[in-house]
């Protein structure tokens, strides 16, 4: 049985791996079911955060371009 700290560590590893574009899911399959589940949760949440950040960046770019076009008189 793993401690709660080990489970949080697994989730943290998943978040970090998402940020670094890595995937150690197969290695975590050798851990307990709960550690594996927490790693996968961290990996999925990390990837989701990265996707939201990308969308926000695109929206900000489009908004900046639209504002610039309005000031130039373009429509």
URNORNOR-V926466 format. One record per residue. RES is the residue in three letters. PSI is psi in whole degrees, -180 to 180 (999 if undefined). D_LAST is the distance of its C-alpha to the last C-alpha in Angstrom with 1 decimal. Layout:
BEGIN
res:RES psi:PSI d_last:D_LAST
res:RES psi:PSI d_last:D_LAST
END
This chain:
BEGIN
res:UNK psi:132 d_last:63.0
res:UNK psi:153 d_last:60.2
res:UNK psi:165 d_last:59.6
res:UNK psi:-35 d_last:56.5
res:UNK psi:-40 d_last:55.7
res:UNK psi:-37 d_last:55.8
res:UNK psi:-42 d_last:53.4
res:UNK psi:-38 d_last:50.9
res:UNK psi:-40 d_last:51.3
res:UNK psi:-42 d_last:50.5
res:UNK psi:-41 d_last:47.3
res:UNK psi:-42 d_last:46.4
res:UNK psi:-40 d_last:47.2
res:UNK psi:-43 d_last:44.7
res:UNK psi:-45 d_last:41.9
res:UNK psi:-42 d_last:42.8
res:UNK psi:-36 d_last:43.0
res:UNK psi:-44 d_last:39.5
res:UNK psi:-37 d_last:38.2
res:UNK psi:4 d_last:40.2
res:UNK psi:46 d_last:39.3
res:UNK psi:165 d_last:43.0
res:UNK psi:108 d_last:44.8
res:UNK psi:33 d_last:48.5
res:UNK psi:-44 d_last:48.7
res:UNK psi:-38 d_last:51.8
res:UNK psi:-38 d_last:53.6
res:UNK psi:-16 d_last:53.0
res:UNK psi:-23 d_last:54.5
res:UNK psi:-11 d_last:57.8
res:UNK psi:-174 d_last:57.4
res:UNK psi:162 d_last:58.1
res:UNK psi:-39 d_last:56.0
res:UNK psi:-41 d_last:54.5
res:UNK psi:-41 d_last:53.6
res:UNK psi:-46 d_last:52.0
res:UNK psi:-42 d_last:50.0
res:UNK psi:-37 d_last:48.9
res:UNK psi:-48 d_last:47.9
res:UNK psi:-40 d_last:45.8
res:UNK psi:-48 d_last:44.2
res:UNK psi:-42 d_last:43.3
res:UNK psi:-46 d_last:41.9
res:UNK psi:-45 d_last:39.7
res:UNK psi:-40 d_last:38.5
res:UNK psi:-43 d_last:37.8
res:UNK psi:-38 d_last:35.7
res:UNK psi:-42 d_last:33.8
res:UNK psi:-42 d_last:33.0
res:UNK psi:-40 d_last:31.8
res:UNK psi:-43 d_last:29.5
res:UNK psi:-42 d_last:28.0
res:UNK psi:-41 d_last:27.6
res:UNK psi:-43 d_last:25.7
res:UNK psi:-44 d_last:23.3
res:UNK psi:-39 d_last:22.8
res:UNK psi:-42 d_last:22.1
res:UNK psi:-45 d_last:19.4
res:UNK psi:-42 d_last:17.8
res:UNK psi:-40 d_last:18.0
res:UNK psi:-44 d_last:16.5
res:UNK psi:-42 d_last:13.4
res:UNK psi:-40 d_last:13.2
res:UNK psi:-43 d_last:13.6
res:UNK psi:-41 d_last:11.0
res:UNK psi:-42 d_last:8.3
res:UNK psi:-43 d_last:10.0
res:UNK psi:-43 d_last:10.2
res:UNK psi:-39 d_last:6.6
res:UNK psi:-40 d_last:6.5
res:UNK psi:-28 d_last:9.7
res:UNK psi:-14 d_last:8.9
res:UNK psi:5 d_last:6.5
res:UNK psi:152 d_last:3.8
res:UNK psi:999 d_last:0.0
END
